[in-house]
């Protein structure tokens, strides 16, 4: 026996996820009316569609600023999307503000790991190897890779745990917004100023 999917149930899911009405209804049918399961289905589909959108050009967007601690820390960021329409939405503006606060709080040096100079990665790898000298070779490789991951999580914005919800990374947050708003979004660049630094 199939569960009756009411309009109010569809609306509740739509408000929670920002997904389209028909997508919400399909997810609820697939989940047999279970709201949490339907949300998971939508998130999986959203993440998959976000990956497909990654190749699309993002030439619109916003430059957002944030000043923190009585003018002692300031951030400027450029976040791009595909259309001016999305750039004007509250969701996109909120993303830009959240990213500014992330940069102010966590002090990343690069947007993503592919921008980290190879010399810095080699130096970090060398330090990690020297710290695990004497351990079995199989363990050394795993430990070094783990230390490099920590290094990336410290200096790369997209790899950092999101300050407002540490169970997701900034990249996860970006994927969620791409899925919700239906456009590719790219953190183009940022600069962080700290008084006296």
C-alpha positions, 0 to 999 in steps of 0.5 A: 500500500502506497503512502498518500503524498499531501501538498503540505508534506511536499511543501514542508520538504520544499521549504527544508531543501529549496528543491522544486515542487516536482522534485520534492514530490518524486523524492517523497514518493520514492521515500514512501512519505518519509520526510528525512529519507526524501531529504537524503534522496534530494541531497544525493541528487543535488550533489550529483547535479552540482558536479555536472554543473561544475564545467559551466561558466560562472561570470556573474556574482558578487564581491562581498566584504566583511569587517570583524572585531572592531575593524581589526580583521577585514575580508574581501571575496569574489564569488561567481555564479552563472547569472545576475539573477542568482547573484541577487538572491538572498541565498547567494548573498548569504553564501558570500557572507558566510564565506567572508566570516569563514575566512575571517575566523579560519585564516585560509591562505588559498581557495583550493589545494590545487593553488598551493605551491608545489614547494610548500607541499613538498616541504610539508611532506618532508616535515611529516616524513621526518616526524614519523622516522622509524615507523614501518614503511606502510604506516609512514605513507598513511601518516604522511598522507593524513598530515598532508590532509590536515595541512590542506584543511588548515590553509585551503578554504574549500577543505576547511570545516565550515565554522557554522557547522563543522560536520561539513566542509566549505566545499560541501556548503558550496555544493549544497548551494549549487544544488539548491540554486541550480547554477555553478558557483566558484570562489574566485579569490579572496584577501584577508587583512589583519591589523598589524599583520 
